[in-house]
């Protein structure tokens, strides 16, 4: 791939599919050192290819070398650090392992440890802003202690998130959802519904329809007149205003605060319900930016106006900020209203927003699976002739695909080359 691409990406989700004793989907439940170990294997493979290419080229004159293929196999490795895999001590150990493995940049997200479901699935849970910033600070500290130039990408997964683990940080209070009806808790209602024969989802949805779920600001808006809400908004909607402060302001203006209880909708795991928005992602990304070198907002749907809004708003604060973007295999561009021309220019249009690194990791599953299936079918149908016609012959057409059919390219390195050097074979200067 380095013949055509500038970086190598190591996805945690894909490592969880192929590099662990018990493969699974992207729950980030694999050992914390899984991805660093994959990075180390790739880095050593890069070194091997770089060395064998140099050894091969050194057996030719300067004039002949100008005609030989030459590639920079040492492409920078960007790796998935997920959420740090534990407390801050684990996070710094993870960062240290990545550096020692040969990584160029890692990304760290704001998802909750132990509550991660598949990246694009229902139930995504984020941590408080303060916890996210602590993770980034721990990694930055470790990089600085080691004196390394390793880069840190700050990834925010708040888009499409449904839960947050804690209400400890007032900067998150604007987006936490509570019940505005004084009813039994969600957990109690689900337990009762399931004893009556209802499914978990049915009992949950019935409770949600009764709970009057909304944020505190929305609850005030329901109770206030237009004039009252304008006065409330002027005093209570500044970034970082806590719900306790909002309650006092609402009571002073309305005479009585609206009923609002964010504990009633908590899940059986203790999560609080969360209202995602582009504004919430922008706020986190701006706070995180000083800790890292790039920003990545994980956005699961190709909503062009949201993509433009996020990157434009962050650049109002950090005009030269560089961004990353990860595509998922579930994007339906046509359904989202993209024309064929817009799809074709999509990556270029995003690059104009400062998105300089774009990745589609799912190709490593879908693309390689397609290739393996095609070969298996050819092998079953035609045997060796299928391999010769579809694999062997095309691989010999320049540029060379892998070079392993050349003894001088592969077998000689660290084997024949070693014995030839010991025997005194001349290496062309």
C-alpha positions, -999 to +999 in steps of 0.1 A: +000+000+000+029+024+006+033+026-032+000+045-032-007+057+004+012+080+027+003+063+061-005+030+077-035+028+099-039+002+126-076-001+137-085-014+172-117-029+158-099-049+132-072-060+157-101-073+178-112-093+148-079-108+139-053-105+166-068-119+198-076-153+212-114-146+212-123-125+181-152-102+184-168-070+173-156-036+183-162-036+221-126-027+229-126-057+252-093-071+240-061-068+261-047-033+263-014-041+246-031-058+215-028-028+192+008-018+203+019-054+195+004-052+160+021-019+155+054-035+165+049-063+140+041-039+112+070-016+121+094-046+120+079-057+087+085-022+073+121-024+084+125-058+068+111-046+034+133-014+036+164-035+043+158-062+017+151-034-009+183-017+000+203-050-001+188-058-035+196-023-049+232-024-036+239-054-059+234-031-089+254-002-102+242+034-097+231+035-134+211+002-130+195+015-098+178+043-116+158+017-135+148-003-104+116+002-084+121+019-051+096+027-024+096+043+010+083+014+031+087+034+063+053+051+061+042+066+094+019+043+115-012+058+130-029+036+156-061+033+176-056+040+213-094+036+219-102+051+253-070+043+271-080+009+285-084+018+322-072+044+346-046+070+338-017+047+348-029+022+321-032+051+297+004+062+302+016+026+299-003+023+266+012+055+253+047+043+263+041+009+245+030+027+214+061+048+212+084+018+218+066-001+191+073+025+165+041+044+161+040+079+146+006+090+160-022+075+181-058+087+186-076+086+219-114+090+222-139+100+249-159+068+250-166+050+283-144+020+293-164-012+295-195+002+279-184+004+243-207-013+218-199-015+181-187+019+170-218+027+150-243+008+172-269+019+196-259+028+231-227+048+226-215+062+259-191+090+265-173+101+296-174+136+312-154+163+296-130+164+325-122+127+323-116+129+285-092+158+290-074+139+318-068+110+294-053+133+268-032+151+294-018+117+306-007+108+270+008+141+264+027+139+296+041+105+287+052+116+253+069+147+268+086+126+295+100+103+268+111+132+247+094+119+216+079+136+186+050+111+186+017+129+177-016+127+195-050+128+177-079+139+198-110+120+188-145+130+200-172+104+197-200+125+211-219+126+178-248+101+179-239+092+215-268+084+237-253+082+272-228+098+295-213+081+326-214+110+351-228+144+357-197+156+375-187+182+349-210+212+346-197+217+310-218+186+301-250+196+319-266+213+289-269+180+271-279+156+299-315+145+296-339+141+326-375+132+332-400+160+336-427+137+349-426+124+385-429+087+378-410+056+388-374+052+375-366+036+341-349+006+359-379+000+381-403+002+352-383-022+330-380-047+358-418-046+364-426-047+327-404-078+321-421-097+350-454-090+331-440-106+299-429-075+281-395-074+263-368-051+276-371-028+246-409-027+248-408-018+285-381+008+279-399+025+251-431+026+270-414+043+299-397+068+276-430+078+261-443+086+296-412+103+311-413+136+293-376+134+285-357+166+277-328+187+289-332+212+317-332+242+292-359+225+272-380+219+304-377+256+312-387+265+277-419+244+281-429+262+313-418+298+305-433+325+283-412+338+254-401+368+274-392+347+305-372+323+285-352+350+268-343+363+302-334+328+314-313+321+283-294+353+288-283+342+323-283+304+322-271+291+289-235+302+290-210+274+285-204+255+317-235+267+336-244+239+360-279+225+364-279+238+400-272+273+388-299+269+361-324+258+387-318+289+408-321+312+378-353+295+366-368+297+400-360+335+403-376+342+369-405+317+369-413+317+406-408+279+406-384+256+387-397+229+364-397+193+376-364+178+362-348+146+374-318+132+355-316+101+378-349+086+368-339+078+332-305+062+342-298+028+327-292-003+346-255+003+341-259+038+357-256+058+325-273+092+322-292+099+290-274+123+266-285+147+239-258+148+212-253+178+189-226+194+167-223+222+193-214+196+220-187+181+197-173+215+189-170+224+226-151+192+235-129+195+205-119+230+213-110+221+249-090+191+237-071+208+210-042+221+231-034+185+242-030+171+207-019+178+172-050+168+152-088+165+158-112+138+147-149+140+152-164+106+147-196+113+127-216+082+117-238+097+091-227+117+060-247+149+069-228+175+050-241+205+069-229+189+102-195+181+088-191+217+075-204+232+108-181+212+130-149+219+111-157+255+105-166+262+141-134+246+155-113+266+130-128+298+142-109+291+175-079+273+159-076+286+123-048+262+114-062+231+130-057+199+111-085+173+111-090+136+105-121+118+093-130+081+094-155+066+070-176+037+081-190+008+060-225+018+068-227+051+050-256+053+025-246+084+005-275+082-019-300+080+009-284+110+026-291+130-006-256+129-022-255+130-060-229+108-079-209+140-085-210+149-048-199+115-038-170+117-062-158+150-049-166+142-012-130+135-001-117+166-019-144+188-005-136+177+030-099+183+024-108+219+018-122+220+054-088+210+067-094+173+068-060+162+058-061+125+069-090+103+057-093+066+064-117+038+055-106+009+077-134-015+067-117-022+034-093-044+053-123-067+060-145-062+029-117-058+004-095-087+015-126-109+020-136-103-016-102-111-029-099-143-007-134-154-019-125-149-055-093-169-052-110-197-033-136-199-060-110-200-088-090-227-069-121-249-065-131-244-102-098-246-121-071-257-096-036-246-103-045-230-136-069-207-118-040-196-096-016-191-125-041-171-145-056-149-118-027-145-093+007-157-105+009-141-140-006-107-130+018-105-100+048-107-123+038-078-145+057-046-134+054-029-110+062-060-089+034-068-065+055-084-037+087-097-051+086-130-032+089-150-064+124-134-070+150-153-051+173-123-053+145-101-038+134-122-009+154-154-003+188-137-004+180-113+024+194-123+058+201-157+044+221-159+011+231-122+016+246-131+050+267-160+037+276-141+006+289-112+027+309-135+050+324-152+019+336-117+007+312-111-022+316-075-034+288-051-027+285-025-055+291+010-041 
